[in-house]
């Protein structure tokens, strides 16, 4: 059993090595691929709230985040972000 576990971990490390090598080659050929997630959105708070105006109206009516999420087909994290932005605008 110990031999199988050792072979498995070795194979996993080989797969990871080949994957990283492929990524490095791709980055050299076309740098826009595998560049990672872009940090900090450039979208203003107003534009963000306008984009999700339906969700904002439901939240202002007093509906719960889960309900709004299902009605608008928006993730719960986005609903939380909308709530945070609404709070910061009120302050």
N, CA, C and O atoms as CSV, one atom per row, in Angstrom:
chain,resi,resn,atom,element,x,y,z
A,1,UNK,N,N,0.826,-1.187,0.000
A,1,UNK,CA,C,0.000,0.000,0.000
A,1,UNK,C,C,0.873,1.254,0.000
A,1,UNK,O,O,0.550,2.249,-0.649
A,2,UNK,N,N,1.965,1.192,0.727
A,2,UNK,CA,C,2.872,2.323,0.823
A,2,UNK,C,C,3.506,2.642,-0.531
A,2,UNK,O,O,3.721,3.806,-0.869
A,3,UNK,N,N,3.800,1.595,-1.300
A,3,UNK,CA,C,4.403,1.784,-2.619
A,3,UNK,C,C,3.422,2.496,-3.549
A,3,UNK,O,O,3.809,3.394,-4.297
A,4,UNK,N,N,2.147,2.091,-3.497
A,4,UNK,CA,C,1.133,2.730,-4.339
A,4,UNK,C,C,0.986,4.209,-4.006
A,4,UNK,O,O,0.858,5.040,-4.905
A,5,UNK,N,N,1.004,4.537,-2.738
A,5,UNK,CA,C,0.873,5.931,-2.338
A,5,UNK,C,C,2.069,6.749,-2.803
A,5,UNK,O,O,1.908,7.892,-3.230
A,6,UNK,N,N,3.258,6.181,-2.726
A,6,UNK,CA,C,4.465,6.855,-3.190
A,6,UNK,C,C,4.418,7.084,-4.698
A,6,UNK,O,O,4.759,8.164,-5.181
A,7,UNK,N,N,3.993,6.058,-5.435
A,7,UNK,CA,C,3.884,6.184,-6.892
A,7,UNK,C,C,2.836,7.229,-7.279
A,7,UNK,O,O,3.022,7.992,-8.226
A,8,UNK,N,N,1.748,7.247,-6.538
A,8,UNK,CA,C,0.682,8.205,-6.804
A,8,UNK,C,C,1.168,9.636,-6.609
A,8,UNK,O,O,0.917,10.497,-7.452
A,9,UNK,N,N,1.857,9.893,-5.513
A,9,UNK,CA,C,2.346,11.249,-5.251
A,9,UNK,C,C,3.418,11.645,-6.271
A,9,UNK,O,O,3.490,12.809,-6.667
A,10,UNK,N,N,4.248,10.695,-6.696
A,10,UNK,CA,C,5.258,10.968,-7.719
A,10,UNK,C,C,4.583,11.340,-9.038
A,10,UNK,O,O,4.971,12.310,-9.689
A,11,UNK,N,N,3.572,10.566,-9.426
A,11,UNK,CA,C,2.853,10.837,-10.670
A,11,UNK,C,C,2.166,12.194,-10.610
A,11,UNK,O,O,2.148,12.931,-11.597
A,12,UNK,N,N,1.607,12.521,-9.465
A,12,UNK,CA,C,0.940,13.817,-9.290
A,12,UNK,C,C,1.939,14.962,-9.470
A,12,UNK,O,O,1.630,15.969,-10.108
A,13,UNK,N,N,3.123,14.803,-8.911
A,13,UNK,CA,C,4.138,15.852,-9.052
A,13,UNK,C,C,4.611,15.959,-10.499
A,13,UNK,O,O,4.904,17.058,-10.970
A,14,UNK,N,N,4.691,14.833,-11.211
A,14,UNK,CA,C,5.085,14.868,-12.625
A,14,UNK,C,C,4.030,15.582,-13.468
A,14,UNK,O,O,4.363,16.362,-14.361
A,15,UNK,N,N,2.762,15.313,-13.181
A,15,UNK,CA,C,1.672,15.984,-13.902
A,15,UNK,C,C,1.753,17.485,-13.667
A,15,UNK,O,O,1.633,18.272,-14.606
A,16,UNK,N,N,1.956,17.880,-12.420
A,16,UNK,CA,C,2.050,19.298,-12.068
A,16,UNK,C,C,3.234,19.959,-12.779
A,16,UNK,O,O,3.122,21.087,-13.260
A,17,UNK,N,N,4.363,19.256,-12.841
A,17,UNK,CA,C,5.545,19.784,-13.510
A,17,UNK,C,C,5.278,20.002,-14.994
A,17,UNK,O,O,5.625,21.047,-15.545
A,18,UNK,N,N,4.654,19.003,-15.646
A,18,UNK,CA,C,4.347,19.139,-17.074
A,18,UNK,C,C,3.353,20.263,-17.320
A,18,UNK,O,O,3.468,20.997,-18.302
A,19,UNK,N,N,2.378,20.397,-16.428
A,19,UNK,CA,C,1.386,21.451,-16.563
A,19,UNK,C,C,2.054,22.824,-16.462
A,19,UNK,O,O,1.787,23.702,-17.282
A,20,UNK,N,N,2.917,23.014,-15.465
A,20,UNK,CA,C,3.593,24.299,-15.279
A,20,UNK,C,C,4.509,24.609,-16.462
A,20,UNK,O,O,4.631,25.766,-16.865
A,21,UNK,N,N,5.148,23.589,-17.017
A,21,UNK,CA,C,6.001,23.778,-18.188
A,21,UNK,C,C,5.167,24.260,-19.383
A,21,UNK,O,O,5.578,25.165,-20.109
A,22,UNK,N,N,4.006,23.654,-19.576
A,22,UNK,CA,C,3.105,24.072,-20.653
A,22,UNK,C,C,2.619,25.491,-20.473
A,22,UNK,O,O,2.508,26.244,-21.440
A,23,UNK,N,N,2.330,25.859,-19.242
A,23,UNK,CA,C,1.876,27.219,-18.962
A,23,UNK,C,C,2.991,28.217,-19.265
A,23,UNK,O,O,2.736,29.269,-19.851
A,24,UNK,N,N,4.232,27.896,-18.869
A,24,UNK,CA,C,5.368,28.791,-19.131
A,24,UNK,C,C,5.580,28.994,-20.634
A,24,UNK,O,O,5.843,30.109,-21.084
A,25,UNK,N,N,5.464,27.913,-21.401
A,25,UNK,CA,C,5.625,28.012,-22.855
A,25,UNK,C,C,4.528,28.889,-23.438
A,25,UNK,O,O,4.799,29.741,-24.285
A,26,UNK,N,N,3.297,28.690,-22.994
A,26,UNK,CA,C,2.169,29.483,-23.478
A,26,UNK,C,C,2.352,30.952,-23.121
A,26,UNK,O,O,2.036,31.822,-23.933
A,27,UNK,N,N,2.850,31.244,-21.935
A,27,UNK,CA,C,3.073,32.631,-21.525
A,27,UNK,C,C,4.125,33.301,-22.402
A,27,UNK,O,O,4.018,34.491,-22.698
A,28,UNK,N,N,5.134,32.550,-22.817
A,28,UNK,CA,C,6.165,33.126,-23.684
A,28,UNK,C,C,5.617,33.391,-25.081
A,28,UNK,O,O,5.968,34.393,-25.704
A,29,UNK,N,N,4.757,32.500,-25.578
A,29,UNK,CA,C,4.204,32.649,-26.925
A,29,UNK,C,C,3.156,33.763,-26.968
A,29,UNK,O,O,3.213,34.645,-27.825
A,30,UNK,N,N,2.201,33.714,-26.039
A,30,UNK,CA,C,1.159,34.745,-25.990
A,30,UNK,C,C,0.932,35.154,-24.531
A,30,UNK,O,O,0.224,34.469,-23.792
A,31,UNK,N,N,1.533,36.266,-24.125
A,31,UNK,CA,C,1.511,36.679,-22.713
A,31,UNK,C,C,0.110,36.991,-22.155
A,31,UNK,O,O,-0.090,36.963,-20.940
A,32,UNK,N,N,-0.847,37.284,-23.029
A,32,UNK,CA,C,-2.186,37.612,-22.520
A,32,UNK,C,C,-2.896,36.405,-21.914
A,32,UNK,O,O,-3.807,36.563,-21.102
A,33,UNK,N,N,-2.484,35.207,-22.304
A,33,UNK,CA,C,-3.063,34.001,-21.698
A,33,UNK,C,C,-2.369,33.731,-20.377
A,33,UNK,O,O,-1.184,34.032,-20.228
A,34,UNK,N,N,-3.069,33.183,-19.441
A,34,UNK,CA,C,-2.544,32.872,-18.112
A,34,UNK,C,C,-1.964,34.097,-17.413
A,34,UNK,O,O,-0.979,34.006,-16.681
A,35,UNK,N,N,-2.593,35.238,-17.652
A,35,UNK,CA,C,-2.088,36.448,-17.003
A,35,UNK,C,C,-2.685,36.613,-15.613
A,35,UNK,O,O,-2.250,37.477,-14.852
A,36,UNK,N,N,-3.663,35.806,-15.280
A,36,UNK,CA,C,-4.278,35.884,-13.958
A,36,UNK,C,C,-5.481,36.805,-13.952
A,36,UNK,O,O,-5.798,37.453,-14.949
A,37,UNK,N,N,-6.132,36.848,-12.826
A,37,UNK,CA,C,-7.335,37.656,-12.670
A,37,UNK,C,C,-6.946,39.120,-12.548
A,37,UNK,O,O,-6.013,39.461,-11.821
A,38,UNK,N,N,-7.652,39.973,-13.251
A,38,UNK,CA,C,-7.400,41.397,-13.150
A,38,UNK,C,C,-7.910,41.900,-11.807
A,38,UNK,O,O,-9.045,41.619,-11.421
A,39,UNK,N,N,-7.083,42.631,-11.111
A,39,UNK,CA,C,-7.431,43.117,-9.783
A,39,UNK,C,C,-8.160,44.455,-9.878
A,39,UNK,O,O,-7.928,45.246,-10.792
A,40,UNK,N,N,-9.034,44.681,-8.925
A,40,UNK,CA,C,-9.738,45.954,-8.765
A,40,UNK,C,C,-10.444,46.411,-10.034
A,40,UNK,O,O,-9.815,46.853,-10.995
A,41,UNK,N,N,-11.722,46.296,-10.009
A,41,UNK,CA,C,-12.531,46.688,-11.148
A,41,UNK,C,C,-12.466,48.196,-11.362
A,41,UNK,O,O,-12.313,48.958,-10.407
A,42,UNK,N,N,-12.578,48.614,-12.585
A,42,UNK,CA,C,-12.547,50.037,-12.930
A,42,UNK,C,C,-13.953,50.631,-12.932
A,42,UNK,O,O,-14.134,51.832,-13.131
A,43,UNK,N,N,-14.943,49.771,-12.706
A,43,UNK,CA,C,-16.332,50.198,-12.760
A,43,UNK,C,C,-16.672,51.046,-11.534
A,43,UNK,O,O,-16.358,50.669,-10.405
A,44,UNK,N,N,-17.307,52.181,-11.761
A,44,UNK,CA,C,-17.666,53.046,-10.645
A,44,UNK,C,C,-18.838,52.445,-9.865
A,44,UNK,O,O,-19.559,51.580,-10.361
A,45,UNK,N,N,-19.004,52.921,-8.649
A,45,UNK,CA,C,-20.098,52.433,-7.803
A,45,UNK,C,C,-21.444,52.699,-8.453
A,45,UNK,O,O,-22.323,51.838,-8.449
A,46,UNK,N,N,-21.604,53.885,-9.007
A,46,UNK,CA,C,-22.869,54.248,-9.643
A,46,UNK,C,C,-23.188,53.335,-10.819
A,46,UNK,O,O,-24.319,52.870,-10.962
A,47,UNK,N,N,-22.195,53.082,-11.654
A,47,UNK,CA,C,-22.400,52.217,-12.818
A,47,UNK,C,C,-22.732,50.794,-12.374
A,47,UNK,O,O,-23.590,50.140,-12.968
A,48,UNK,N,N,-22.048,50.314,-11.325
A,48,UNK,CA,C,-22.299,48.976,-10.797
A,48,UNK,C,C,-23.739,48.854,-10.298
A,48,UNK,O,O,-24.422,47.872,-10.589
A,49,UNK,N,N,-24.195,49.862,-9.544
A,49,UNK,CA,C,-25.554,49.822,-9.011
A,49,UNK,C,C,-26.592,49.965,-10.116
A,49,UNK,O,O,-27.675,49.387,-10.023
A,50,UNK,N,N,-26.276,50.731,-11.167
A,50,UNK,CA,C,-27.200,50.847,-12.291
A,50,UNK,C,C,-27.317,49.523,-13.042
A,50,UNK,O,O,-28.393,49.151,-13.509
A,51,UNK,N,N,-26.199,48.826,-13.148
A,51,UNK,CA,C,-26.201,47.538,-13.844
A,51,UNK,C,C,-27.093,46.535,-13.115
A,51,UNK,O,O,-27.730,45.691,-13.744
A,52,UNK,N,N,-27.135,46.632,-11.786
A,52,UNK,CA,C,-27.932,45.715,-10.976
A,52,UNK,C,C,-29.131,46.446,-10.361
A,52,UNK,O,O,-29.469,46.227,-9.197
A,53,UNK,N,N,-29.765,47.308,-11.145
A,53,UNK,CA,C,-30.847,48.145,-10.625
A,53,UNK,C,C,-32.047,47.327,-10.145
A,53,UNK,O,O,-32.713,47.711,-9.183
A,54,UNK,N,N,-32.322,46.219,-10.800
A,54,UNK,CA,C,-33.444,45.371,-10.396
A,54,UNK,C,C,-33.206,44.818,-8.993
A,54,UNK,O,O,-34.104,44.822,-8.152
A,55,UNK,N,N,-31.990,44.343,-8.755
A,55,UNK,CA,C,-31.638,43.816,-7.432
A,55,UNK,C,C,-31.691,44.920,-6.385
A,55,UNK,O,O,-32.144,44.691,-5.263
A,56,UNK,N,N,-31.233,46.114,-6.742
A,56,UNK,CA,C,-31.255,47.243,-5.811
A,56,UNK,C,C,-32.694,47.568,-5.415
A,56,UNK,O,O,-32.974,47.807,-4.240
A,57,UNK,N,N,-33.603,47.577,-6.380
A,57,UNK,CA,C,-34.996,47.892,-6.071
A,57,UNK,C,C,-35.616,46.837,-5.149
A,57,UNK,O,O,-36.370,47.172,-4.234
A,58,UNK,N,N,-35.296,45.567,-5.393
A,58,UNK,CA,C,-35.807,44.509,-4.517
A,58,UNK,C,C,-35.260,44.658,-3.099
A,58,UNK,O,O,-35.993,44.484,-2.126
A,59,UNK,N,N,-33.973,44.978,-2.985
A,59,UNK,CA,C,-33.365,45.138,-1.660
A,59,UNK,C,C,-33.956,46.340,-0.920
A,59,UNK,O,O,-34.154,46.296,0.294
A,60,UNK,N,N,-34.233,47.400,-1.659
A,60,UNK,CA,C,-34.826,48.587,-1.032
A,60,UNK,C,C,-36.248,48.324,-0.562
A,60,UNK,O,O,-36.732,48.981,0.359
A,61,UNK,N,N,-36.923,47.359,-1.197
A,61,UNK,CA,C,-38.267,46.984,-0.766
A,61,UNK,C,C,-38.232,46.127,0.491
A,61,UNK,O,O,-39.270,45.874,1.103
A,62,UNK,N,N,-37.035,45.679,0.879
A,62,UNK,CA,C,-36.898,44.907,2.106
A,62,UNK,C,C,-36.810,43.407,1.913
A,62,UNK,O,O,-36.908,42.650,2.879
A,63,UNK,N,N,-36.629,42.971,0.686
A,63,UNK,CA,C,-36.510,41.535,0.440
A,63,UNK,C,C,-35.162,41.030,0.933
A,63,UNK,O,O,-34.194,41.785,1.019
A,64,UNK,N,N,-35.116,39.747,1.254
A,64,UNK,CA,C,-33.874,39.134,1.723
A,64,UNK,C,C,-32.925,38.902,0.551
A,64,UNK,O,O,-33.345,38.795,-0.601
A,65,UNK,N,N,-31.634,38.827,0.876
A,65,UNK,CA,C,-30.618,38.640,-0.151
A,65,UNK,C,C,-30.781,37.363,-0.939
A,65,UNK,O,O,-30.567,37.354,-2.152
A,66,UNK,N,N,-31.157,36.280,-0.273
A,66,UNK,CA,C,-31.324,34.991,-0.949
A,66,UNK,C,C,-32.456,35.065,-1.962
A,66,UNK,O,O,-32.349,34.535,-3.067
A,67,UNK,N,N,-33.553,35.733,-1.573
A,67,UNK,CA,C,-34.692,35.876,-2.482
A,67,UNK,C,C,-34.301,36.688,-3.709
A,67,UNK,O,O,-34.626,36.321,-4.838
A,68,UNK,N,N,-33.603,37.789,-3.479
A,68,UNK,CA,C,-33.179,38.655,-4.577
A,68,UNK,C,C,-32.219,37.904,-5.491
A,68,UNK,O,O,-32.276,38.037,-6.713
A,69,UNK,N,N,-31.340,37.116,-4.887
A,69,UNK,CA,C,-30.383,36.337,-5.655
A,69,UNK,C,C,-31.092,35.398,-6.616
A,69,UNK,O,O,-30.700,35.283,-7.777
A,70,UNK,N,N,-32.127,34.732,-6.143
A,70,UNK,CA,C,-32.870,33.795,-6.982
A,70,UNK,C,C,-33.686,34.521,-8.047
A,70,UNK,O,O,-33.748,34.074,-9.192
A,71,UNK,N,N,-34.317,35.646,-7.676
A,71,UNK,CA,C,-35.143,36.381,-8.623
A,71,UNK,C,C,-34.324,36.988,-9.760
A,71,UNK,O,O,-34.741,36.956,-10.918
A,72,UNK,N,N,-33.171,37.533,-9.428
A,72,UNK,CA,C,-32.348,38.235,-10.418
A,72,UNK,C,C,-31.283,37.350,-11.049
A,72,UNK,O,O,-30.572,37.772,-11.962
A,73,UNK,N,N,-31.179,36.124,-10.558
A,73,UNK,CA,C,-30.165,35.186,-11.040
A,73,UNK,C,C,-28.763,35.782,-10.904
A,73,UNK,O,O,-27.963,35.782,-11.839
A,74,UNK,N,N,-28.501,36.292,-9.692
A,74,UNK,CA,C,-27.209,36.883,-9.341
A,74,UNK,C,C,-26.687,36.106,-8.137
A,74,UNK,O,O,-27.463,35.658,-7.293
A,75,UNK,N,N,-25.372,35.949,-8.066
A,75,UNK,CA,C,-24.803,35.219,-6.941
A,75,UNK,C,C,-25.005,35.983,-5.637
A,75,UNK,O,O,-25.166,37.204,-5.632
A,76,UNK,N,N,-24.993,35.254,-4.553
A,76,UNK,CA,C,-25.171,35.855,-3.232
A,76,UNK,C,C,-24.024,36.801,-2.901
A,76,UNK,O,O,-24.230,37.796,-2.206
A,77,UNK,N,N,-22.821,36.508,-3.387
A,77,UNK,CA,C,-21.688,37.404,-3.171
A,77,UNK,C,C,-21.926,38.762,-3.835
A,77,UNK,O,O,-21.567,39.798,-3.275
A,78,UNK,N,N,-22.530,38.760,-5.024
A,78,UNK,CA,C,-22.832,40.018,-5.707
A,78,UNK,C,C,-23.891,40.795,-4.936
A,78,UNK,O,O,-23.812,42.020,-4.838
A,79,UNK,N,N,-24.879,40.095,-4.390
A,79,UNK,CA,C,-25.907,40.757,-3.581
A,79,UNK,C,C,-25.267,41.418,-2.366
A,79,UNK,O,O,-25.613,42.547,-2.019
A,80,UNK,N,N,-24.340,40.725,-1.722
A,80,UNK,CA,C,-23.641,41.281,-0.572
A,80,UNK,C,C,-22.846,42.516,-0.988
A,80,UNK,O,O,-22.808,43.506,-0.256
A,81,UNK,N,N,-22.219,42.465,-2.146
A,81,UNK,CA,C,-21.458,43.611,-2.654
A,81,UNK,C,C,-22.390,44.794,-2.921
A,81,UNK,O,O,-22.039,45.939,-2.636
A,82,UNK,N,N,-23.574,44.517,-3.467
A,82,UNK,CA,C,-24.558,45.572,-3.717
A,82,UNK,C,C,-24.972,46.212,-2.399
A,82,UNK,O,O,-25.046,47.437,-2.296
A,83,UNK,N,N,-25.244,45.377,-1.383
A,83,UNK,CA,C,-25.632,45.903,-0.069
A,83,UNK,C,C,-24.543,46.802,0.504
A,83,UNK,O,O,-24.827,47.873,1.041
A,84,UNK,N,N,-23.283,46.354,0.384
A,84,UNK,CA,C,-22.152,47.136,0.897
A,84,UNK,C,C,-22.055,48.484,0.187
A,84,UNK,O,O,-21.841,49.516,0.823
A,85,UNK,N,N,-22.214,48.464,-1.124
A,85,UNK,CA,C,-22.130,49.713,-1.903
A,85,UNK,C,C,-23.283,50.646,-1.556
A,85,UNK,O,O,-23.099,51.861,-1.484
A,86,UNK,N,N,-24.471,50.083,-1.340
A,86,UNK,CA,C,-25.610,50.913,-0.941
A,86,UNK,C,C,-25.369,51.561,0.435
A,86,UNK,O,O,-25.689,52.732,0.643
A,87,UNK,N,N,-24.805,50.789,1.361
A,87,UNK,CA,C,-24.488,51.323,2.696
A,87,UNK,C,C,-23.466,52.454,2.602
A,87,UNK,O,O,-23.610,53.483,3.262
A,88,UNK,N,N,-22.432,52.257,1.779
A,88,UNK,CA,C,-21.389,53.279,1.684
A,88,UNK,C,C,-21.909,54.550,1.027
A,88,UNK,O,O,-21.412,55.639,1.313
A,89,UNK,N,N,-22.915,54.427,0.140
A,89,UNK,CA,C,-23.494,55.622,-0.475
A,89,UNK,C,C,-24.380,56.384,0.495
A,89,UNK,O,O,-24.502,57.605,0.400
A,90,UNK,N,N,-25.001,55.665,1.432
A,90,UNK,CA,C,-25.863,56.331,2.405
A,90,UNK,C,C,-25.053,57.112,3.450
A,90,UNK,O,O,-25.523,58.111,3.994
A,91,UNK,N,N,-23.852,56.648,3.714
A,91,UNK,CA,C,-23.010,57.282,4.731
A,91,UNK,C,C,-22.345,58.509,4.234
A,91,UNK,O,O,-21.604,59.153,4.977
